[in-house]
């Protein structure tokens, strides 16, 4: 089997696993407890408890126009993955709903654990370049056009669904749904970007050469030299940029302080670092194949 087909199988298997986890979050926690935690699934939950229509079938009906839009905006291959995720989600939910027993009737526990499990599932689907339709697709589109994270996009788009839940159920259940939505958004980002965030340090020192050599010798990290100029003094100077792991932050601060007591350091979060010393760039899919 060629590497292309191996990647094809892995991607669709990954999407399937993510879909099953998301479906379990709905049937074990969210739907039976009237937690309409955003998205088409949230709308389907409202419809299920008010009109009695199956959740999976309702989601599929709502997703049809969104699928057509995804093909137009994100291409045929992405559309195929969306169709696969959407159809699989509808079938798995309606298959599992009559055969599984909800794990809790406590709305807080349902919102929390349902949100976490859904976030893990959707994050896996996103990681393999697919969606489960609905506002998951909207989040992918926002990420494509604005650069915001998938979790942030999902949070923004799904806000109106929480309002719908407040109208058809009650405000308390809508508040529980909001908890679930935050948990889902957080875990989507954690699955896609990882738990171990890197740090970027910007260093301004009177002895940039010594600091650079110290980083080379003690941290074995590359350093990029940026050309800067003081706005007040007009003095040109080298500004050092280095990306390090979270565990190396303290070592870097001590190292720089020992070399230059007057150095100025800015340390900021880096949600993902690809390349030498971090995750391999070659292992990152572009989400467009399949």
ZADO-1210 file (C-alpha; in nm, 4 decimals, padded with zeros to 6 digits):
<atoms>
<atom x="00.0000" y="00.0000" z="00.0000" code="UNK" pos="1"/>
<atom x="00.1410" y="00.3387" z="-00.0996" code="UNK" pos="2"/>
<atom x="00.2064" y="00.6139" z="00.1548" code="UNK" pos="3"/>
<atom x="-00.0792" y="00.8138" z="00.0018" code="UNK" pos="4"/>
<atom x="-00.3281" y="00.5373" z="00.0734" code="UNK" pos="5"/>
<atom x="-00.1873" y="00.4813" z="00.4217" code="UNK" pos="6"/>
<atom x="-00.2403" y="00.8509" z="00.4955" code="UNK" pos="7"/>
<atom x="-00.5897" y="00.8322" z="00.3475" code="UNK" pos="8"/>
<atom x="-00.6848" y="00.5416" z="00.5748" code="UNK" pos="9"/>
<atom x="-00.5308" y="00.7032" z="00.8833" code="UNK" pos="10"/>
<atom x="-00.7112" y="01.0326" z="00.8225" code="UNK" pos="11"/>
<atom x="-01.0549" y="00.8762" z="00.7817" code="UNK" pos="12"/>
<atom x="-00.9985" y="00.6391" z="01.0709" code="UNK" pos="13"/>
<atom x="-00.9024" y="00.9390" z="01.2850" code="UNK" pos="14"/>
<atom x="-01.2155" y="01.1256" z="01.1799" code="UNK" pos="15"/>
<atom x="-01.4273" y="00.8201" z="01.2628" code="UNK" pos="16"/>
<atom x="-01.2739" y="00.7887" z="01.6111" code="UNK" pos="17"/>
<atom x="-01.3355" y="01.1585" z="01.6754" code="UNK" pos="18"/>
<atom x="-01.6956" y="01.1292" z="01.5546" code="UNK" pos="19"/>
<atom x="-01.7643" y="00.8334" z="01.7850" code="UNK" pos="20"/>
<atom x="-01.6252" y="01.0203" z="02.0875" code="UNK" pos="21"/>
<atom x="-01.8369" y="01.3254" z="02.0039" code="UNK" pos="22"/>
<atom x="-02.1466" y="01.1102" z="01.9589" code="UNK" pos="23"/>
<atom x="-02.0828" y="00.9456" z="02.2964" code="UNK" pos="24"/>
<atom x="-02.0598" y="01.2893" z="02.4582" code="UNK" pos="25"/>
<atom x="-02.4045" y="01.3699" z="02.3213" code="UNK" pos="26"/>
<atom x="-02.5858" y="01.0472" z="02.4058" code="UNK" pos="27"/>
<atom x="-02.4178" y="00.9824" z="02.7425" code="UNK" pos="28"/>
<atom x="-02.4218" y="01.3348" z="02.8827" code="UNK" pos="29"/>
<atom x="-02.5611" y="01.6258" z="02.6850" code="UNK" pos="30"/>
<atom x="-02.8831" y="01.5281" z="02.5070" code="UNK" pos="31"/>
<atom x="-03.0540" y="01.3361" z="02.7917" code="UNK" pos="32"/>
<atom x="-02.9823" y="01.6250" z="03.0308" code="UNK" pos="33"/>
<atom x="-03.1059" y="01.8973" z="02.7902" code="UNK" pos="34"/>
<atom x="-02.7602" y="02.0516" z="02.7643" code="UNK" pos="35"/>
<atom x="-02.7743" y="02.2313" z="02.4280" code="UNK" pos="36"/>
<atom x="-02.4061" y="02.3178" z="02.4193" code="UNK" pos="37"/>
<atom x="-02.3939" y="02.5055" z="02.0909" code="UNK" pos="38"/>
<atom x="-02.3813" y="02.4001" z="01.7308" code="UNK" pos="39"/>
<atom x="-02.6166" y="02.1931" z="01.5233" code="UNK" pos="40"/>
<atom x="-02.6134" y="01.9309" z="01.7973" code="UNK" pos="41"/>
<atom x="-02.7456" y="02.1924" z="02.0405" code="UNK" pos="42"/>
<atom x="-03.0249" y="02.2877" z="01.8041" code="UNK" pos="43"/>
<atom x="-03.0990" y="01.9198" z="01.7485" code="UNK" pos="44"/>
<atom x="-03.1168" y="01.8713" z="02.1255" code="UNK" pos="45"/>
<atom x="-03.3787" y="02.1462" z="02.1511" code="UNK" pos="46"/>
<atom x="-03.5764" y="01.9937" z="01.8627" code="UNK" pos="47"/>
<atom x="-03.5547" y="01.6462" z="02.0190" code="UNK" pos="48"/>
<atom x="-03.6990" y="01.7580" z="02.3523" code="UNK" pos="49"/>
<atom x="-03.9661" y="01.9839" z="02.2016" code="UNK" pos="50"/>
<atom x="-04.0786" y="01.7906" z="01.8924" code="UNK" pos="51"/>
<atom x="-03.9333" y="01.4424" z="01.9449" code="UNK" pos="52"/>
<atom x="-03.7354" y="01.4231" z="01.6197" code="UNK" pos="53"/>
<atom x="-03.4203" y="01.2034" z="01.6315" code="UNK" pos="54"/>
<atom x="-03.1050" y="01.4025" z="01.7059" code="UNK" pos="55"/>
<atom x="-02.8935" y="01.2465" z="01.4314" code="UNK" pos="56"/>
<atom x="-03.1573" y="01.2922" z="01.1621" code="UNK" pos="57"/>
<atom x="-03.2146" y="01.6538" z="01.2644" code="UNK" pos="58"/>
<atom x="-02.8416" y="01.7261" z="01.2522" code="UNK" pos="59"/>
<atom x="-02.8175" y="01.5715" z="00.9072" code="UNK" pos="60"/>
<atom x="-03.1077" y="01.7823" z="00.7773" code="UNK" pos="61"/>
<atom x="-02.9579" y="02.1057" z="00.9077" code="UNK" pos="62"/>
<atom x="-02.6136" y="02.0166" z="00.7757" code="UNK" pos="63"/>
<atom x="-02.7141" y="01.9682" z="00.4103" code="UNK" pos="64"/>
<atom x="-02.6851" y="02.3378" z="00.3086" code="UNK" pos="65"/>
<atom x="-02.3698" y="02.3745" z="00.5200" code="UNK" pos="66"/>
<atom x="-02.2153" y="02.0823" z="00.3363" code="UNK" pos="67"/>
<atom x="-02.2863" y="02.2488" z="00.0007" code="UNK" pos="68"/>
<atom x="-02.1209" y="02.5668" z="00.1313" code="UNK" pos="69"/>
<atom x="-01.8144" y="02.3749" z="00.2512" code="UNK" pos="70"/>
<atom x="-01.7581" y="02.2270" z="-00.0938" code="UNK" pos="71"/>
<atom x="-01.7746" y="02.5741" z="-00.2468" code="UNK" pos="72"/>
<atom x="-01.5408" y="02.7432" z="00.0050" code="UNK" pos="73"/>
<atom x="-01.2977" y="02.4725" z="00.1126" code="UNK" pos="74"/>
<atom x="-01.2815" y="02.2441" z="-00.1884" code="UNK" pos="75"/>
<atom x="-01.4107" y="01.9047" z="-00.2912" code="UNK" pos="76"/>
<atom x="-01.1679" y="01.7073" z="-00.0750" code="UNK" pos="77"/>
<atom x="-01.2632" y="01.8972" z="00.2379" code="UNK" pos="78"/>
<atom x="-01.6273" y="01.8538" z="00.1370" code="UNK" pos="79"/>
<atom x="-01.5824" y="01.4789" z="00.1137" code="UNK" pos="80"/>
<atom x="-01.4428" y="01.4691" z="00.4653" code="UNK" pos="81"/>
<atom x="-01.7268" y="01.6874" z="00.5871" code="UNK" pos="82"/>
<atom x="-01.9820" y="01.4571" z="00.4238" code="UNK" pos="83"/>
<atom x="-01.8141" y="01.1560" z="00.5817" code="UNK" pos="84"/>
<atom x="-01.8089" y="01.3179" z="00.9251" code="UNK" pos="85"/>
<atom x="-02.1653" y="01.4456" z="00.8968" code="UNK" pos="86"/>
<atom x="-02.3156" y="01.1160" z="00.7800" code="UNK" pos="87"/>
<atom x="-02.1170" y="00.9123" z="01.0310" code="UNK" pos="88"/>
<atom x="-02.2154" y="01.1422" z="01.3172" code="UNK" pos="89"/>
<atom x="-02.5863" y="01.1181" z="01.2334" code="UNK" pos="90"/>
<atom x="-02.5763" y="00.7383" z="01.2055" code="UNK" pos="91"/>
<atom x="-02.3680" y="00.6809" z="01.5199" code="UNK" pos="92"/>
<atom x="-02.5852" y="00.9106" z="01.7339" code="UNK" pos="93"/>
<atom x="-02.9140" y="00.7533" z="01.6254" code="UNK" pos="94"/>
<atom x="-02.7622" y="00.4047" z="01.6642" code="UNK" pos="95"/>
<atom x="-02.6249" y="00.4671" z="02.0135" code="UNK" pos="96"/>
<atom x="-02.9130" y="00.6727" z="02.1575" code="UNK" pos="97"/>
<atom x="-03.1537" y="00.3795" z="02.2165" code="UNK" pos="98"/>
<atom x="-02.8869" y="00.1333" z="02.3334" code="UNK" pos="99"/>
<atom x="-02.6783" y="00.3337" z="02.5832" code="UNK" pos="100"/>
<atom x="-02.7714" y="00.4606" z="02.9276" code="UNK" pos="101"/>
<atom x="-02.6813" y="00.8167" z="03.0320" code="UNK" pos="102"/>
<atom x="-02.4014" y="00.8182" z="03.2888" code="UNK" pos="103"/>
<atom x="-02.5435" y="01.0964" z="03.5065" code="UNK" pos="104"/>
<atom x="-02.8546" y="01.3017" z="03.5651" code="UNK" pos="105"/>
<atom x="-02.6600" y="01.5823" z="03.7322" code="UNK" pos="106"/>
<atom x="-02.6594" y="01.8748" z="03.4841" code="UNK" pos="107"/>
<atom x="-02.3239" y="02.0087" z="03.6051" code="UNK" pos="108"/>
<atom x="-02.1479" y="01.6746" z="03.5641" code="UNK" pos="109"/>
<atom x="-02.3196" y="01.6244" z="03.2288" code="UNK" pos="110"/>
<atom x="-02.2121" y="01.9684" z="03.1073" code="UNK" pos="111"/>
<atom x="-01.8531" y="01.9288" z="03.2263" code="UNK" pos="112"/>
<atom x="-01.7786" y="01.5748" z="03.1122" code="UNK" pos="113"/>
<atom x="-01.9911" y="01.6024" z="02.8009" code="UNK" pos="114"/>
<atom x="-01.8042" y="01.9182" z="02.7041" code="UNK" pos="115"/>
<atom x="-01.4641" y="01.7609" z="02.7664" code="UNK" pos="116"/>
<atom x="-01.5462" y="01.4454" z="02.5699" code="UNK" pos="117"/>
<atom x="-01.6983" y="01.6455" z="02.2843" code="UNK" pos="118"/>
<atom x="-01.3922" y="01.8718" z="02.2742" code="UNK" pos="119"/>
<atom x="-01.1593" y="01.5744" z="02.2517" code="UNK" pos="120"/>
<atom x="-01.3703" y="01.4189" z="01.9778" code="UNK" pos="121"/>
<atom x="-01.4090" y="01.7333" z="01.7685" code="UNK" pos="122"/>
<atom x="-01.0417" y="01.8174" z="01.8202" code="UNK" pos="123"/>
<atom x="-00.9445" y="01.4787" z="01.6783" code="UNK" pos="124"/>
<atom x="-01.1760" y="01.5315" z="01.3812" code="UNK" pos="125"/>
<atom x="-01.0204" y="01.8738" z="01.3147" code="UNK" pos="126"/>
<atom x="-00.6684" y="01.7347" z="01.3563" code="UNK" pos="127"/>
<atom x="-00.7319" y="01.4902" z="01.0728" code="UNK" pos="128"/>
<atom x="-00.8724" y="01.7600" z="00.8457" code="UNK" pos="129"/>
<atom x="-01.2437" y="01.6914" z="00.8773" code="UNK" pos="130"/>
<atom x="-01.5486" y="01.8336" z="01.0512" code="UNK" pos="131"/>
<atom x="-01.8730" y="01.6948" z="01.1875" code="UNK" pos="132"/>
<atom x="-02.0657" y="01.9624" z="01.0008" code="UNK" pos="133"/>
<atom x="-02.2573" y="02.2499" z="01.1512" code="UNK" pos="134"/>
<atom x="-02.0723" y="02.5152" z="01.3469" code="UNK" pos="135"/>
<atom x="-01.7649" y="02.2917" z="01.3527" code="UNK" pos="136"/>
<atom x="-01.7451" y="02.3818" z="00.9859" code="UNK" pos="137"/>
<atom x="-01.8022" y="02.7476" z="01.0691" code="UNK" pos="138"/>
<atom x="-01.5101" y="02.7327" z="01.3119" code="UNK" pos="139"/>
<atom x="-01.2879" y="02.5871" z="01.0414" code="UNK" pos="140"/>
<atom x="-01.3923" y="02.8642" z="00.8029" code="UNK" pos="141"/>
<atom x="-01.3143" y="03.1304" z="01.0634" code="UNK" pos="142"/>
<atom x="-00.9769" y="02.9718" z="01.1258" code="UNK" pos="143"/>
<atom x="-00.9092" y="02.9737" z="00.7519" code="UNK" pos="144"/>
<atom x="-01.0035" y="03.3379" z="00.6952" code="UNK" pos="145"/>
<atom x="-00.9179" y="03.5073" z="01.0275" code="UNK" pos="146"/>
<atom x="-00.6455" y="03.2945" z="01.1853" code="UNK" pos="147"/>
<atom x="-00.8317" y="03.2559" z="01.5154" code="UNK" pos="148"/>
<atom x="-00.8183" y="02.9159" z="01.6829" code="UNK" pos="149"/>
<atom x="-01.0866" y="02.6571" z="01.6161" code="UNK" pos="150"/>
<atom x="-01.2020" y="02.6721" z="01.9774" code="UNK" pos="151"/>
<atom x="-01.2443" y="03.0498" z="01.9679" code="UNK" pos="152"/>
<atom x="-01.4375" y="03.0319" z="01.6419" code="UNK" pos="153"/>
<atom x="-01.6674" y="02.7662" z="01.7793" code="UNK" pos="154"/>
<atom x="-01.7294" y="02.9736" z="02.0912" code="UNK" pos="155"/>
<atom x="-01.8311" y="03.2809" z="01.8914" code="UNK" pos="156"/>
<atom x="-02.0554" y="03.1008" z="01.6447" code="UNK" pos="157"/>
<atom x="-02.2324" y="02.8932" z="01.9094" code="UNK" pos="158"/>
<atom x="-02.3312" y="03.1808" z="02.1368" code="UNK" pos="159"/>
<atom x="-02.6745" y="03.2150" z="01.9785" code="UNK" pos="160"/>
<atom x="-02.7501" y="02.8461" z="02.0375" code="UNK" pos="161"/>
<atom x="-02.7109" y="02.8990" z="02.4114" code="UNK" pos="162"/>
<atom x="-02.9685" y="03.1775" z="02.3887" code="UNK" pos="163"/>
<atom x="-03.2043" y="02.9395" z="02.2083" code="UNK" pos="164"/>
<atom x="-03.1612" y="02.6865" z="02.4899" code="UNK" pos="165"/>
<atom x="-03.2508" y="02.9541" z="02.7450" code="UNK" pos="166"/>
<atom x="-03.5719" y="03.0302" z="02.5561" code="UNK" pos="167"/>
<atom x="-03.6914" y="02.6727" z="02.5009" code="UNK" pos="168"/>
<atom x="-03.5610" y="02.5150" z="02.8234" code="UNK" pos="169"/>
<atom x="-03.4621" y="02.7556" z="03.1010" code="UNK" pos="170"/>
<atom x="-03.1831" y="02.9938" z="03.1903" code="UNK" pos="171"/>
<atom x="-03.0206" y="02.7507" z="03.4343" code="UNK" pos="172"/>
<atom x="-02.9797" y="02.4808" z="03.1686" code="UNK" pos="173"/>
<atom x="-02.8422" y="02.7457" z="02.9323" code="UNK" pos="174"/>
<atom x="-02.5805" y="02.8346" z="03.1941" code="UNK" pos="175"/>
<atom x="-02.4830" y="02.4690" z="03.2220" code="UNK" pos="176"/>
<atom x="-02.4613" y="02.4595" z="02.8419" code="UNK" pos="177"/>
<atom x="-02.2221" y="02.7541" z="02.8560" code="UNK" pos="178"/>
<atom x="-01.9938" y="02.5566" z="03.0891" code="UNK" pos="179"/>
<atom x="-01.9990" y="02.2697" z="02.8437" code="UNK" pos="180"/>
<atom x="-01.9233" y="02.5038" z="02.5551" code="UNK" pos="181"/>
<atom x="-01.6172" y="02.6474" z="02.7292" code="UNK" pos="182"/>
<atom x="-01.4915" y="02.2967" z="02.8126" code="UNK" pos="183"/>
<atom x="-01.5391" y="02.1877" z="02.4510" code="UNK" pos="184"/>
<atom x="-01.3570" y="02.4918" z="02.3130" code="UNK" pos="185"/>
<atom x="-01.0637" y="02.4447" z="02.5510" code="UNK" pos="186"/>
<atom x="-01.0189" y="02.0772" z="02.4761" code="UNK" pos="187"/>
<atom x="-01.0446" y="02.1313" z="02.0999" code="UNK" pos="188"/>
<atom x="-00.7453" y="02.3625" z="02.1231" code="UNK" pos="189"/>
<atom x="-00.5591" y="02.1288" z="02.3583" code="UNK" pos="190"/>
<atom x="-00.6003" y="01.8347" z="02.1201" code="UNK" pos="191"/>
<atom x="-00.4881" y="02.0396" z="01.8192" code="UNK" pos="192"/>
<atom x="-00.2070" y="02.2365" z="01.9794" code="UNK" pos="193"/>
<atom x="-00.0925" y="02.0084" z="02.2596" code="UNK" pos="194"/>
<atom x="-00.0642" y="02.0459" z="02.6337" code="UNK" pos="195"/>
<atom x="00.3024" y="02.1484" z="02.6393" code="UNK" pos="196"/>
<atom x="00.3162" y="02.4993" z="02.5029" code="UNK" pos="197"/>
<atom x="00.6488" y="02.6509" z="02.4049" code="UNK" pos="198"/>
<atom x="00.7658" y="02.9987" z="02.5017" code="UNK" pos="199"/>
<atom x="00.9160" y="03.2751" z="02.2901" code="UNK" pos="200"/>
<atom x="01.1676" y="03.5084" z="02.4551" code="UNK" pos="201"/>
<atom x="01.2669" y="03.8483" z="02.3201" code="UNK" pos="202"/>
<atom x="01.5899" y="03.9681" z="02.4800" code="UNK" pos="203"/>
<atom x="01.7420" y="04.3155" z="02.4658" code="UNK" pos="204"/>
<atom x="02.0918" y="04.3191" z="02.6116" code="UNK" pos="205"/>
<atom x="02.4023" y="04.5345" z="02.6087" code="UNK" pos="206"/>
<atom x="02.6020" y="04.2160" z="02.5476" code="UNK" pos="207"/>
<atom x="02.3972" y="04.0280" z="02.2842" code="UNK" pos="208"/>
<atom x="02.6941" y="03.8225" z="02.1653" code="UNK" pos="209"/>
<atom x="02.7595" y="03.6822" z="02.5136" code="UNK" pos="210"/>
<atom x="02.3910" y="03.6085" z="02.5691" code="UNK" pos="211"/>
<atom x="02.3677" y="03.4334" z="02.2325" code="UNK" pos="212"/>
<atom x="02.6741" y="03.2206" z="02.3101" code="UNK" pos="213"/>
<atom x="02.5317" y="03.1353" z="02.6521" code="UNK" pos="214"/>
<atom x="02.2051" y="03.0166" z="02.4958" code="UNK" pos="215"/>
<atom x="02.3953" y="02.8082" z="02.2412" code="UNK" pos="216"/>
<atom x="02.6181" y="02.6465" z="02.5051" code="UNK" pos="217"/>
<atom x="02.3676" y="02.5950" z="02.7872" code="UNK" pos="218"/>
<atom x="02.0274" y="02.5509" z="02.6218" code="UNK" pos="219"/>
<atom x="02.1307" y="02.4285" z="02.2771" code="UNK" pos="220"/>
<atom x="01.8691" y="02.6535" z="02.1181" code="UNK" pos="221"/>
<atom x="01.8922" y="02.8611" z="01.8035" code="UNK" pos="222"/>
<atom x="01.8786" y="03.2391" z="01.8278" code="UNK" pos="223"/>
<atom x="01.7494" y="03.4842" z="01.5681" code="UNK" pos="224"/>
<atom x="01.9012" y="03.8330" z="01.5687" code="UNK" pos="225"/>
<atom x="01.6594" y="04.1127" z="01.4847" code="UNK" pos="226"/>
<atom x="01.7753" y="04.4660" z="01.4127" code="UNK" pos="227"/>
<atom x="01.6168" y="04.7195" z="01.6459" code="UNK" pos="228"/>
<atom x="01.6487" y="05.0865" z="01.7318" code="UNK" pos="229"/>
<atom x="01.5680" y="05.2659" z="02.0561" code="UNK" pos="230"/>
<atom x="01.2926" y="05.5209" z="01.9972" code="UNK" pos="231"/>
<atom x="01.4299" y="05.7624" z="02.2589" code="UNK" pos="232"/>
<atom x="01.8052" y="05.7165" z="02.2193" code="UNK" pos="233"/>
<atom x="01.8049" y="05.6411" z="01.8488" code="UNK" pos="234"/>
<atom x="02.0676" y="05.3768" z="01.9218" code="UNK" pos="235"/>
<atom x="02.0740" y="05.0703" z="01.6991" code="UNK" pos="236"/>
<atom x="02.1033" y="04.7384" z="01.8764" code="UNK" pos="237"/>
<atom x="02.0518" y="04.3655" z="01.8271" code="UNK" pos="238"/>
<atom x="01.7303" y="04.2114" z="01.9601" code="UNK" pos="239"/>
<atom x="01.7467" y="03.8368" z="02.0271" code="UNK" pos="240"/>
<atom x="01.4549" y="03.6022" z="01.9625" code="UNK" pos="241"/>
<atom x="01.4636" y="03.2471" z="02.0970" code="UNK" pos="242"/>
<atom x="01.1937" y="02.9793" z="02.1270" code="UNK" pos="243"/>
<atom x="01.2289" y="02.7460" z="02.4237" code="UNK" pos="244"/>
<atom x="01.0281" y="02.4816" z="02.6044" code="UNK" pos="245"/>
<atom x="00.8268" y="02.5674" z="02.9127" code="UNK" pos="246"/>
<atom x="01.0778" y="02.3814" z="03.1301" code="UNK" pos="247"/>
<atom x="01.3634" y="02.5998" z="03.0025" code="UNK" pos="248"/>
<atom x="01.2105" y="02.9360" z="03.0971" code="UNK" pos="249"/>
<atom x="01.3755" y="02.9593" z="03.4397" code="UNK" pos="250"/>
<atom x="01.7122" y="02.8453" z="03.3063" code="UNK" pos="251"/>
<atom x="01.6983" y="03.1130" z="03.0377" code="UNK" pos="252"/>
<atom x="01.6139" y="03.3902" z="03.2843" code="UNK" pos="253"/>
<atom x="01.8949" y="03.2891" z="03.5202" code="UNK" pos="254"/>
<atom x="02.1397" y="03.2584" z="03.2309" code="UNK" pos="255"/>
<atom x="02.0602" y="03.6041" z="03.0913" code="UNK" pos="256"/>
<atom x="02.0659" y="03.7629" z="03.4360" code="UNK" pos="257"/>
<atom x="02.4091" y="03.6153" z="03.5119" code="UNK" pos="258"/>
<atom x="02.5470" y="03.7587" z="03.1875" code="UNK" pos="259"/>
<atom x="02.3731" y="04.0976" z="03.1887" code="UNK" pos="260"/>
<atom x="02.1960" y="04.2244" z="03.5010" code="UNK" pos="261"/>
<atom x="02.0383" y="04.5063" z="03.2985" code="UNK" pos="262"/>
<atom x="01.8961" y="04.2892" z="03.0207" code="UNK" pos="263"/>
<atom x="01.5291" y="04.3294" z="02.9247" code="UNK" pos="264"/>
<atom x="01.3350" y="04.0076" z="02.8580" code="UNK" pos="265"/>
<atom x="00.9840" y="03.9522" z="02.7219" code="UNK" pos="266"/>
<atom x="00.8499" y="03.5960" z="02.7488" code="UNK" pos="267"/>
<atom x="00.5262" y="03.5021" z="02.5760" code="UNK" pos="268"/>
<atom x="00.3246" y="03.1877" z="02.5011" code="UNK" pos="269"/>
<atom x="00.3746" y="02.9967" z="02.1764" code="UNK" pos="270"/>
<atom x="00.0854" y="02.7590" z="02.1126" code="UNK" pos="271"/>
<atom x="00.2764" y="02.5531" z="01.8578" code="UNK" pos="272"/>
<atom x="00.6400" y="02.5352" z="01.7507" code="UNK" pos="273"/>
<atom x="00.7374" y="02.3246" z="01.4492" code="UNK" pos="274"/>
<atom x="01.0886" y="02.2491" z="01.3345" code="UNK" pos="275"/>
<atom x="01.4265" y="02.1663" z="01.4836" code="UNK" pos="276"/>
<atom x="01.4098" y="02.1041" z="01.8570" code="UNK" pos="277"/>
<atom x="01.0290" y="02.0865" z="01.8597" code="UNK" pos="278"/>
<atom x="00.7603" y="01.8891" z="01.6749" code="UNK" pos="279"/>
<atom x="00.8552" y="01.7732" z="01.3282" code="UNK" pos="280"/>
<atom x="00.7172" y="01.9920" z="01.0495" code="UNK" pos="281"/>
<atom x="00.7001" y="01.6891" z="00.8162" code="UNK" pos="282"/>
<atom x="00.4398" y="01.5188" z="01.0376" code="UNK" pos="283"/>
<atom x="00.1906" y="01.8013" z="01.0116" code="UNK" pos="284"/>
<atom x="-00.0959" y="01.7380" z="00.7684" code="UNK" pos="285"/>
<atom x="-00.2417" y="02.0228" z="00.5668" code="UNK" pos="286"/>
<atom x="-00.5949" y="01.8982" z="00.6149" code="UNK" pos="287"/>
<atom x="-00.6605" y="01.9010" z="00.2399" code="UNK" pos="288"/>
<atom x="-00.5823" y="01.5475" z="00.1338" code="UNK" pos="289"/>
<atom x="-00.8187" y="01.2561" z="00.1210" code="UNK" pos="290"/>
</atoms>
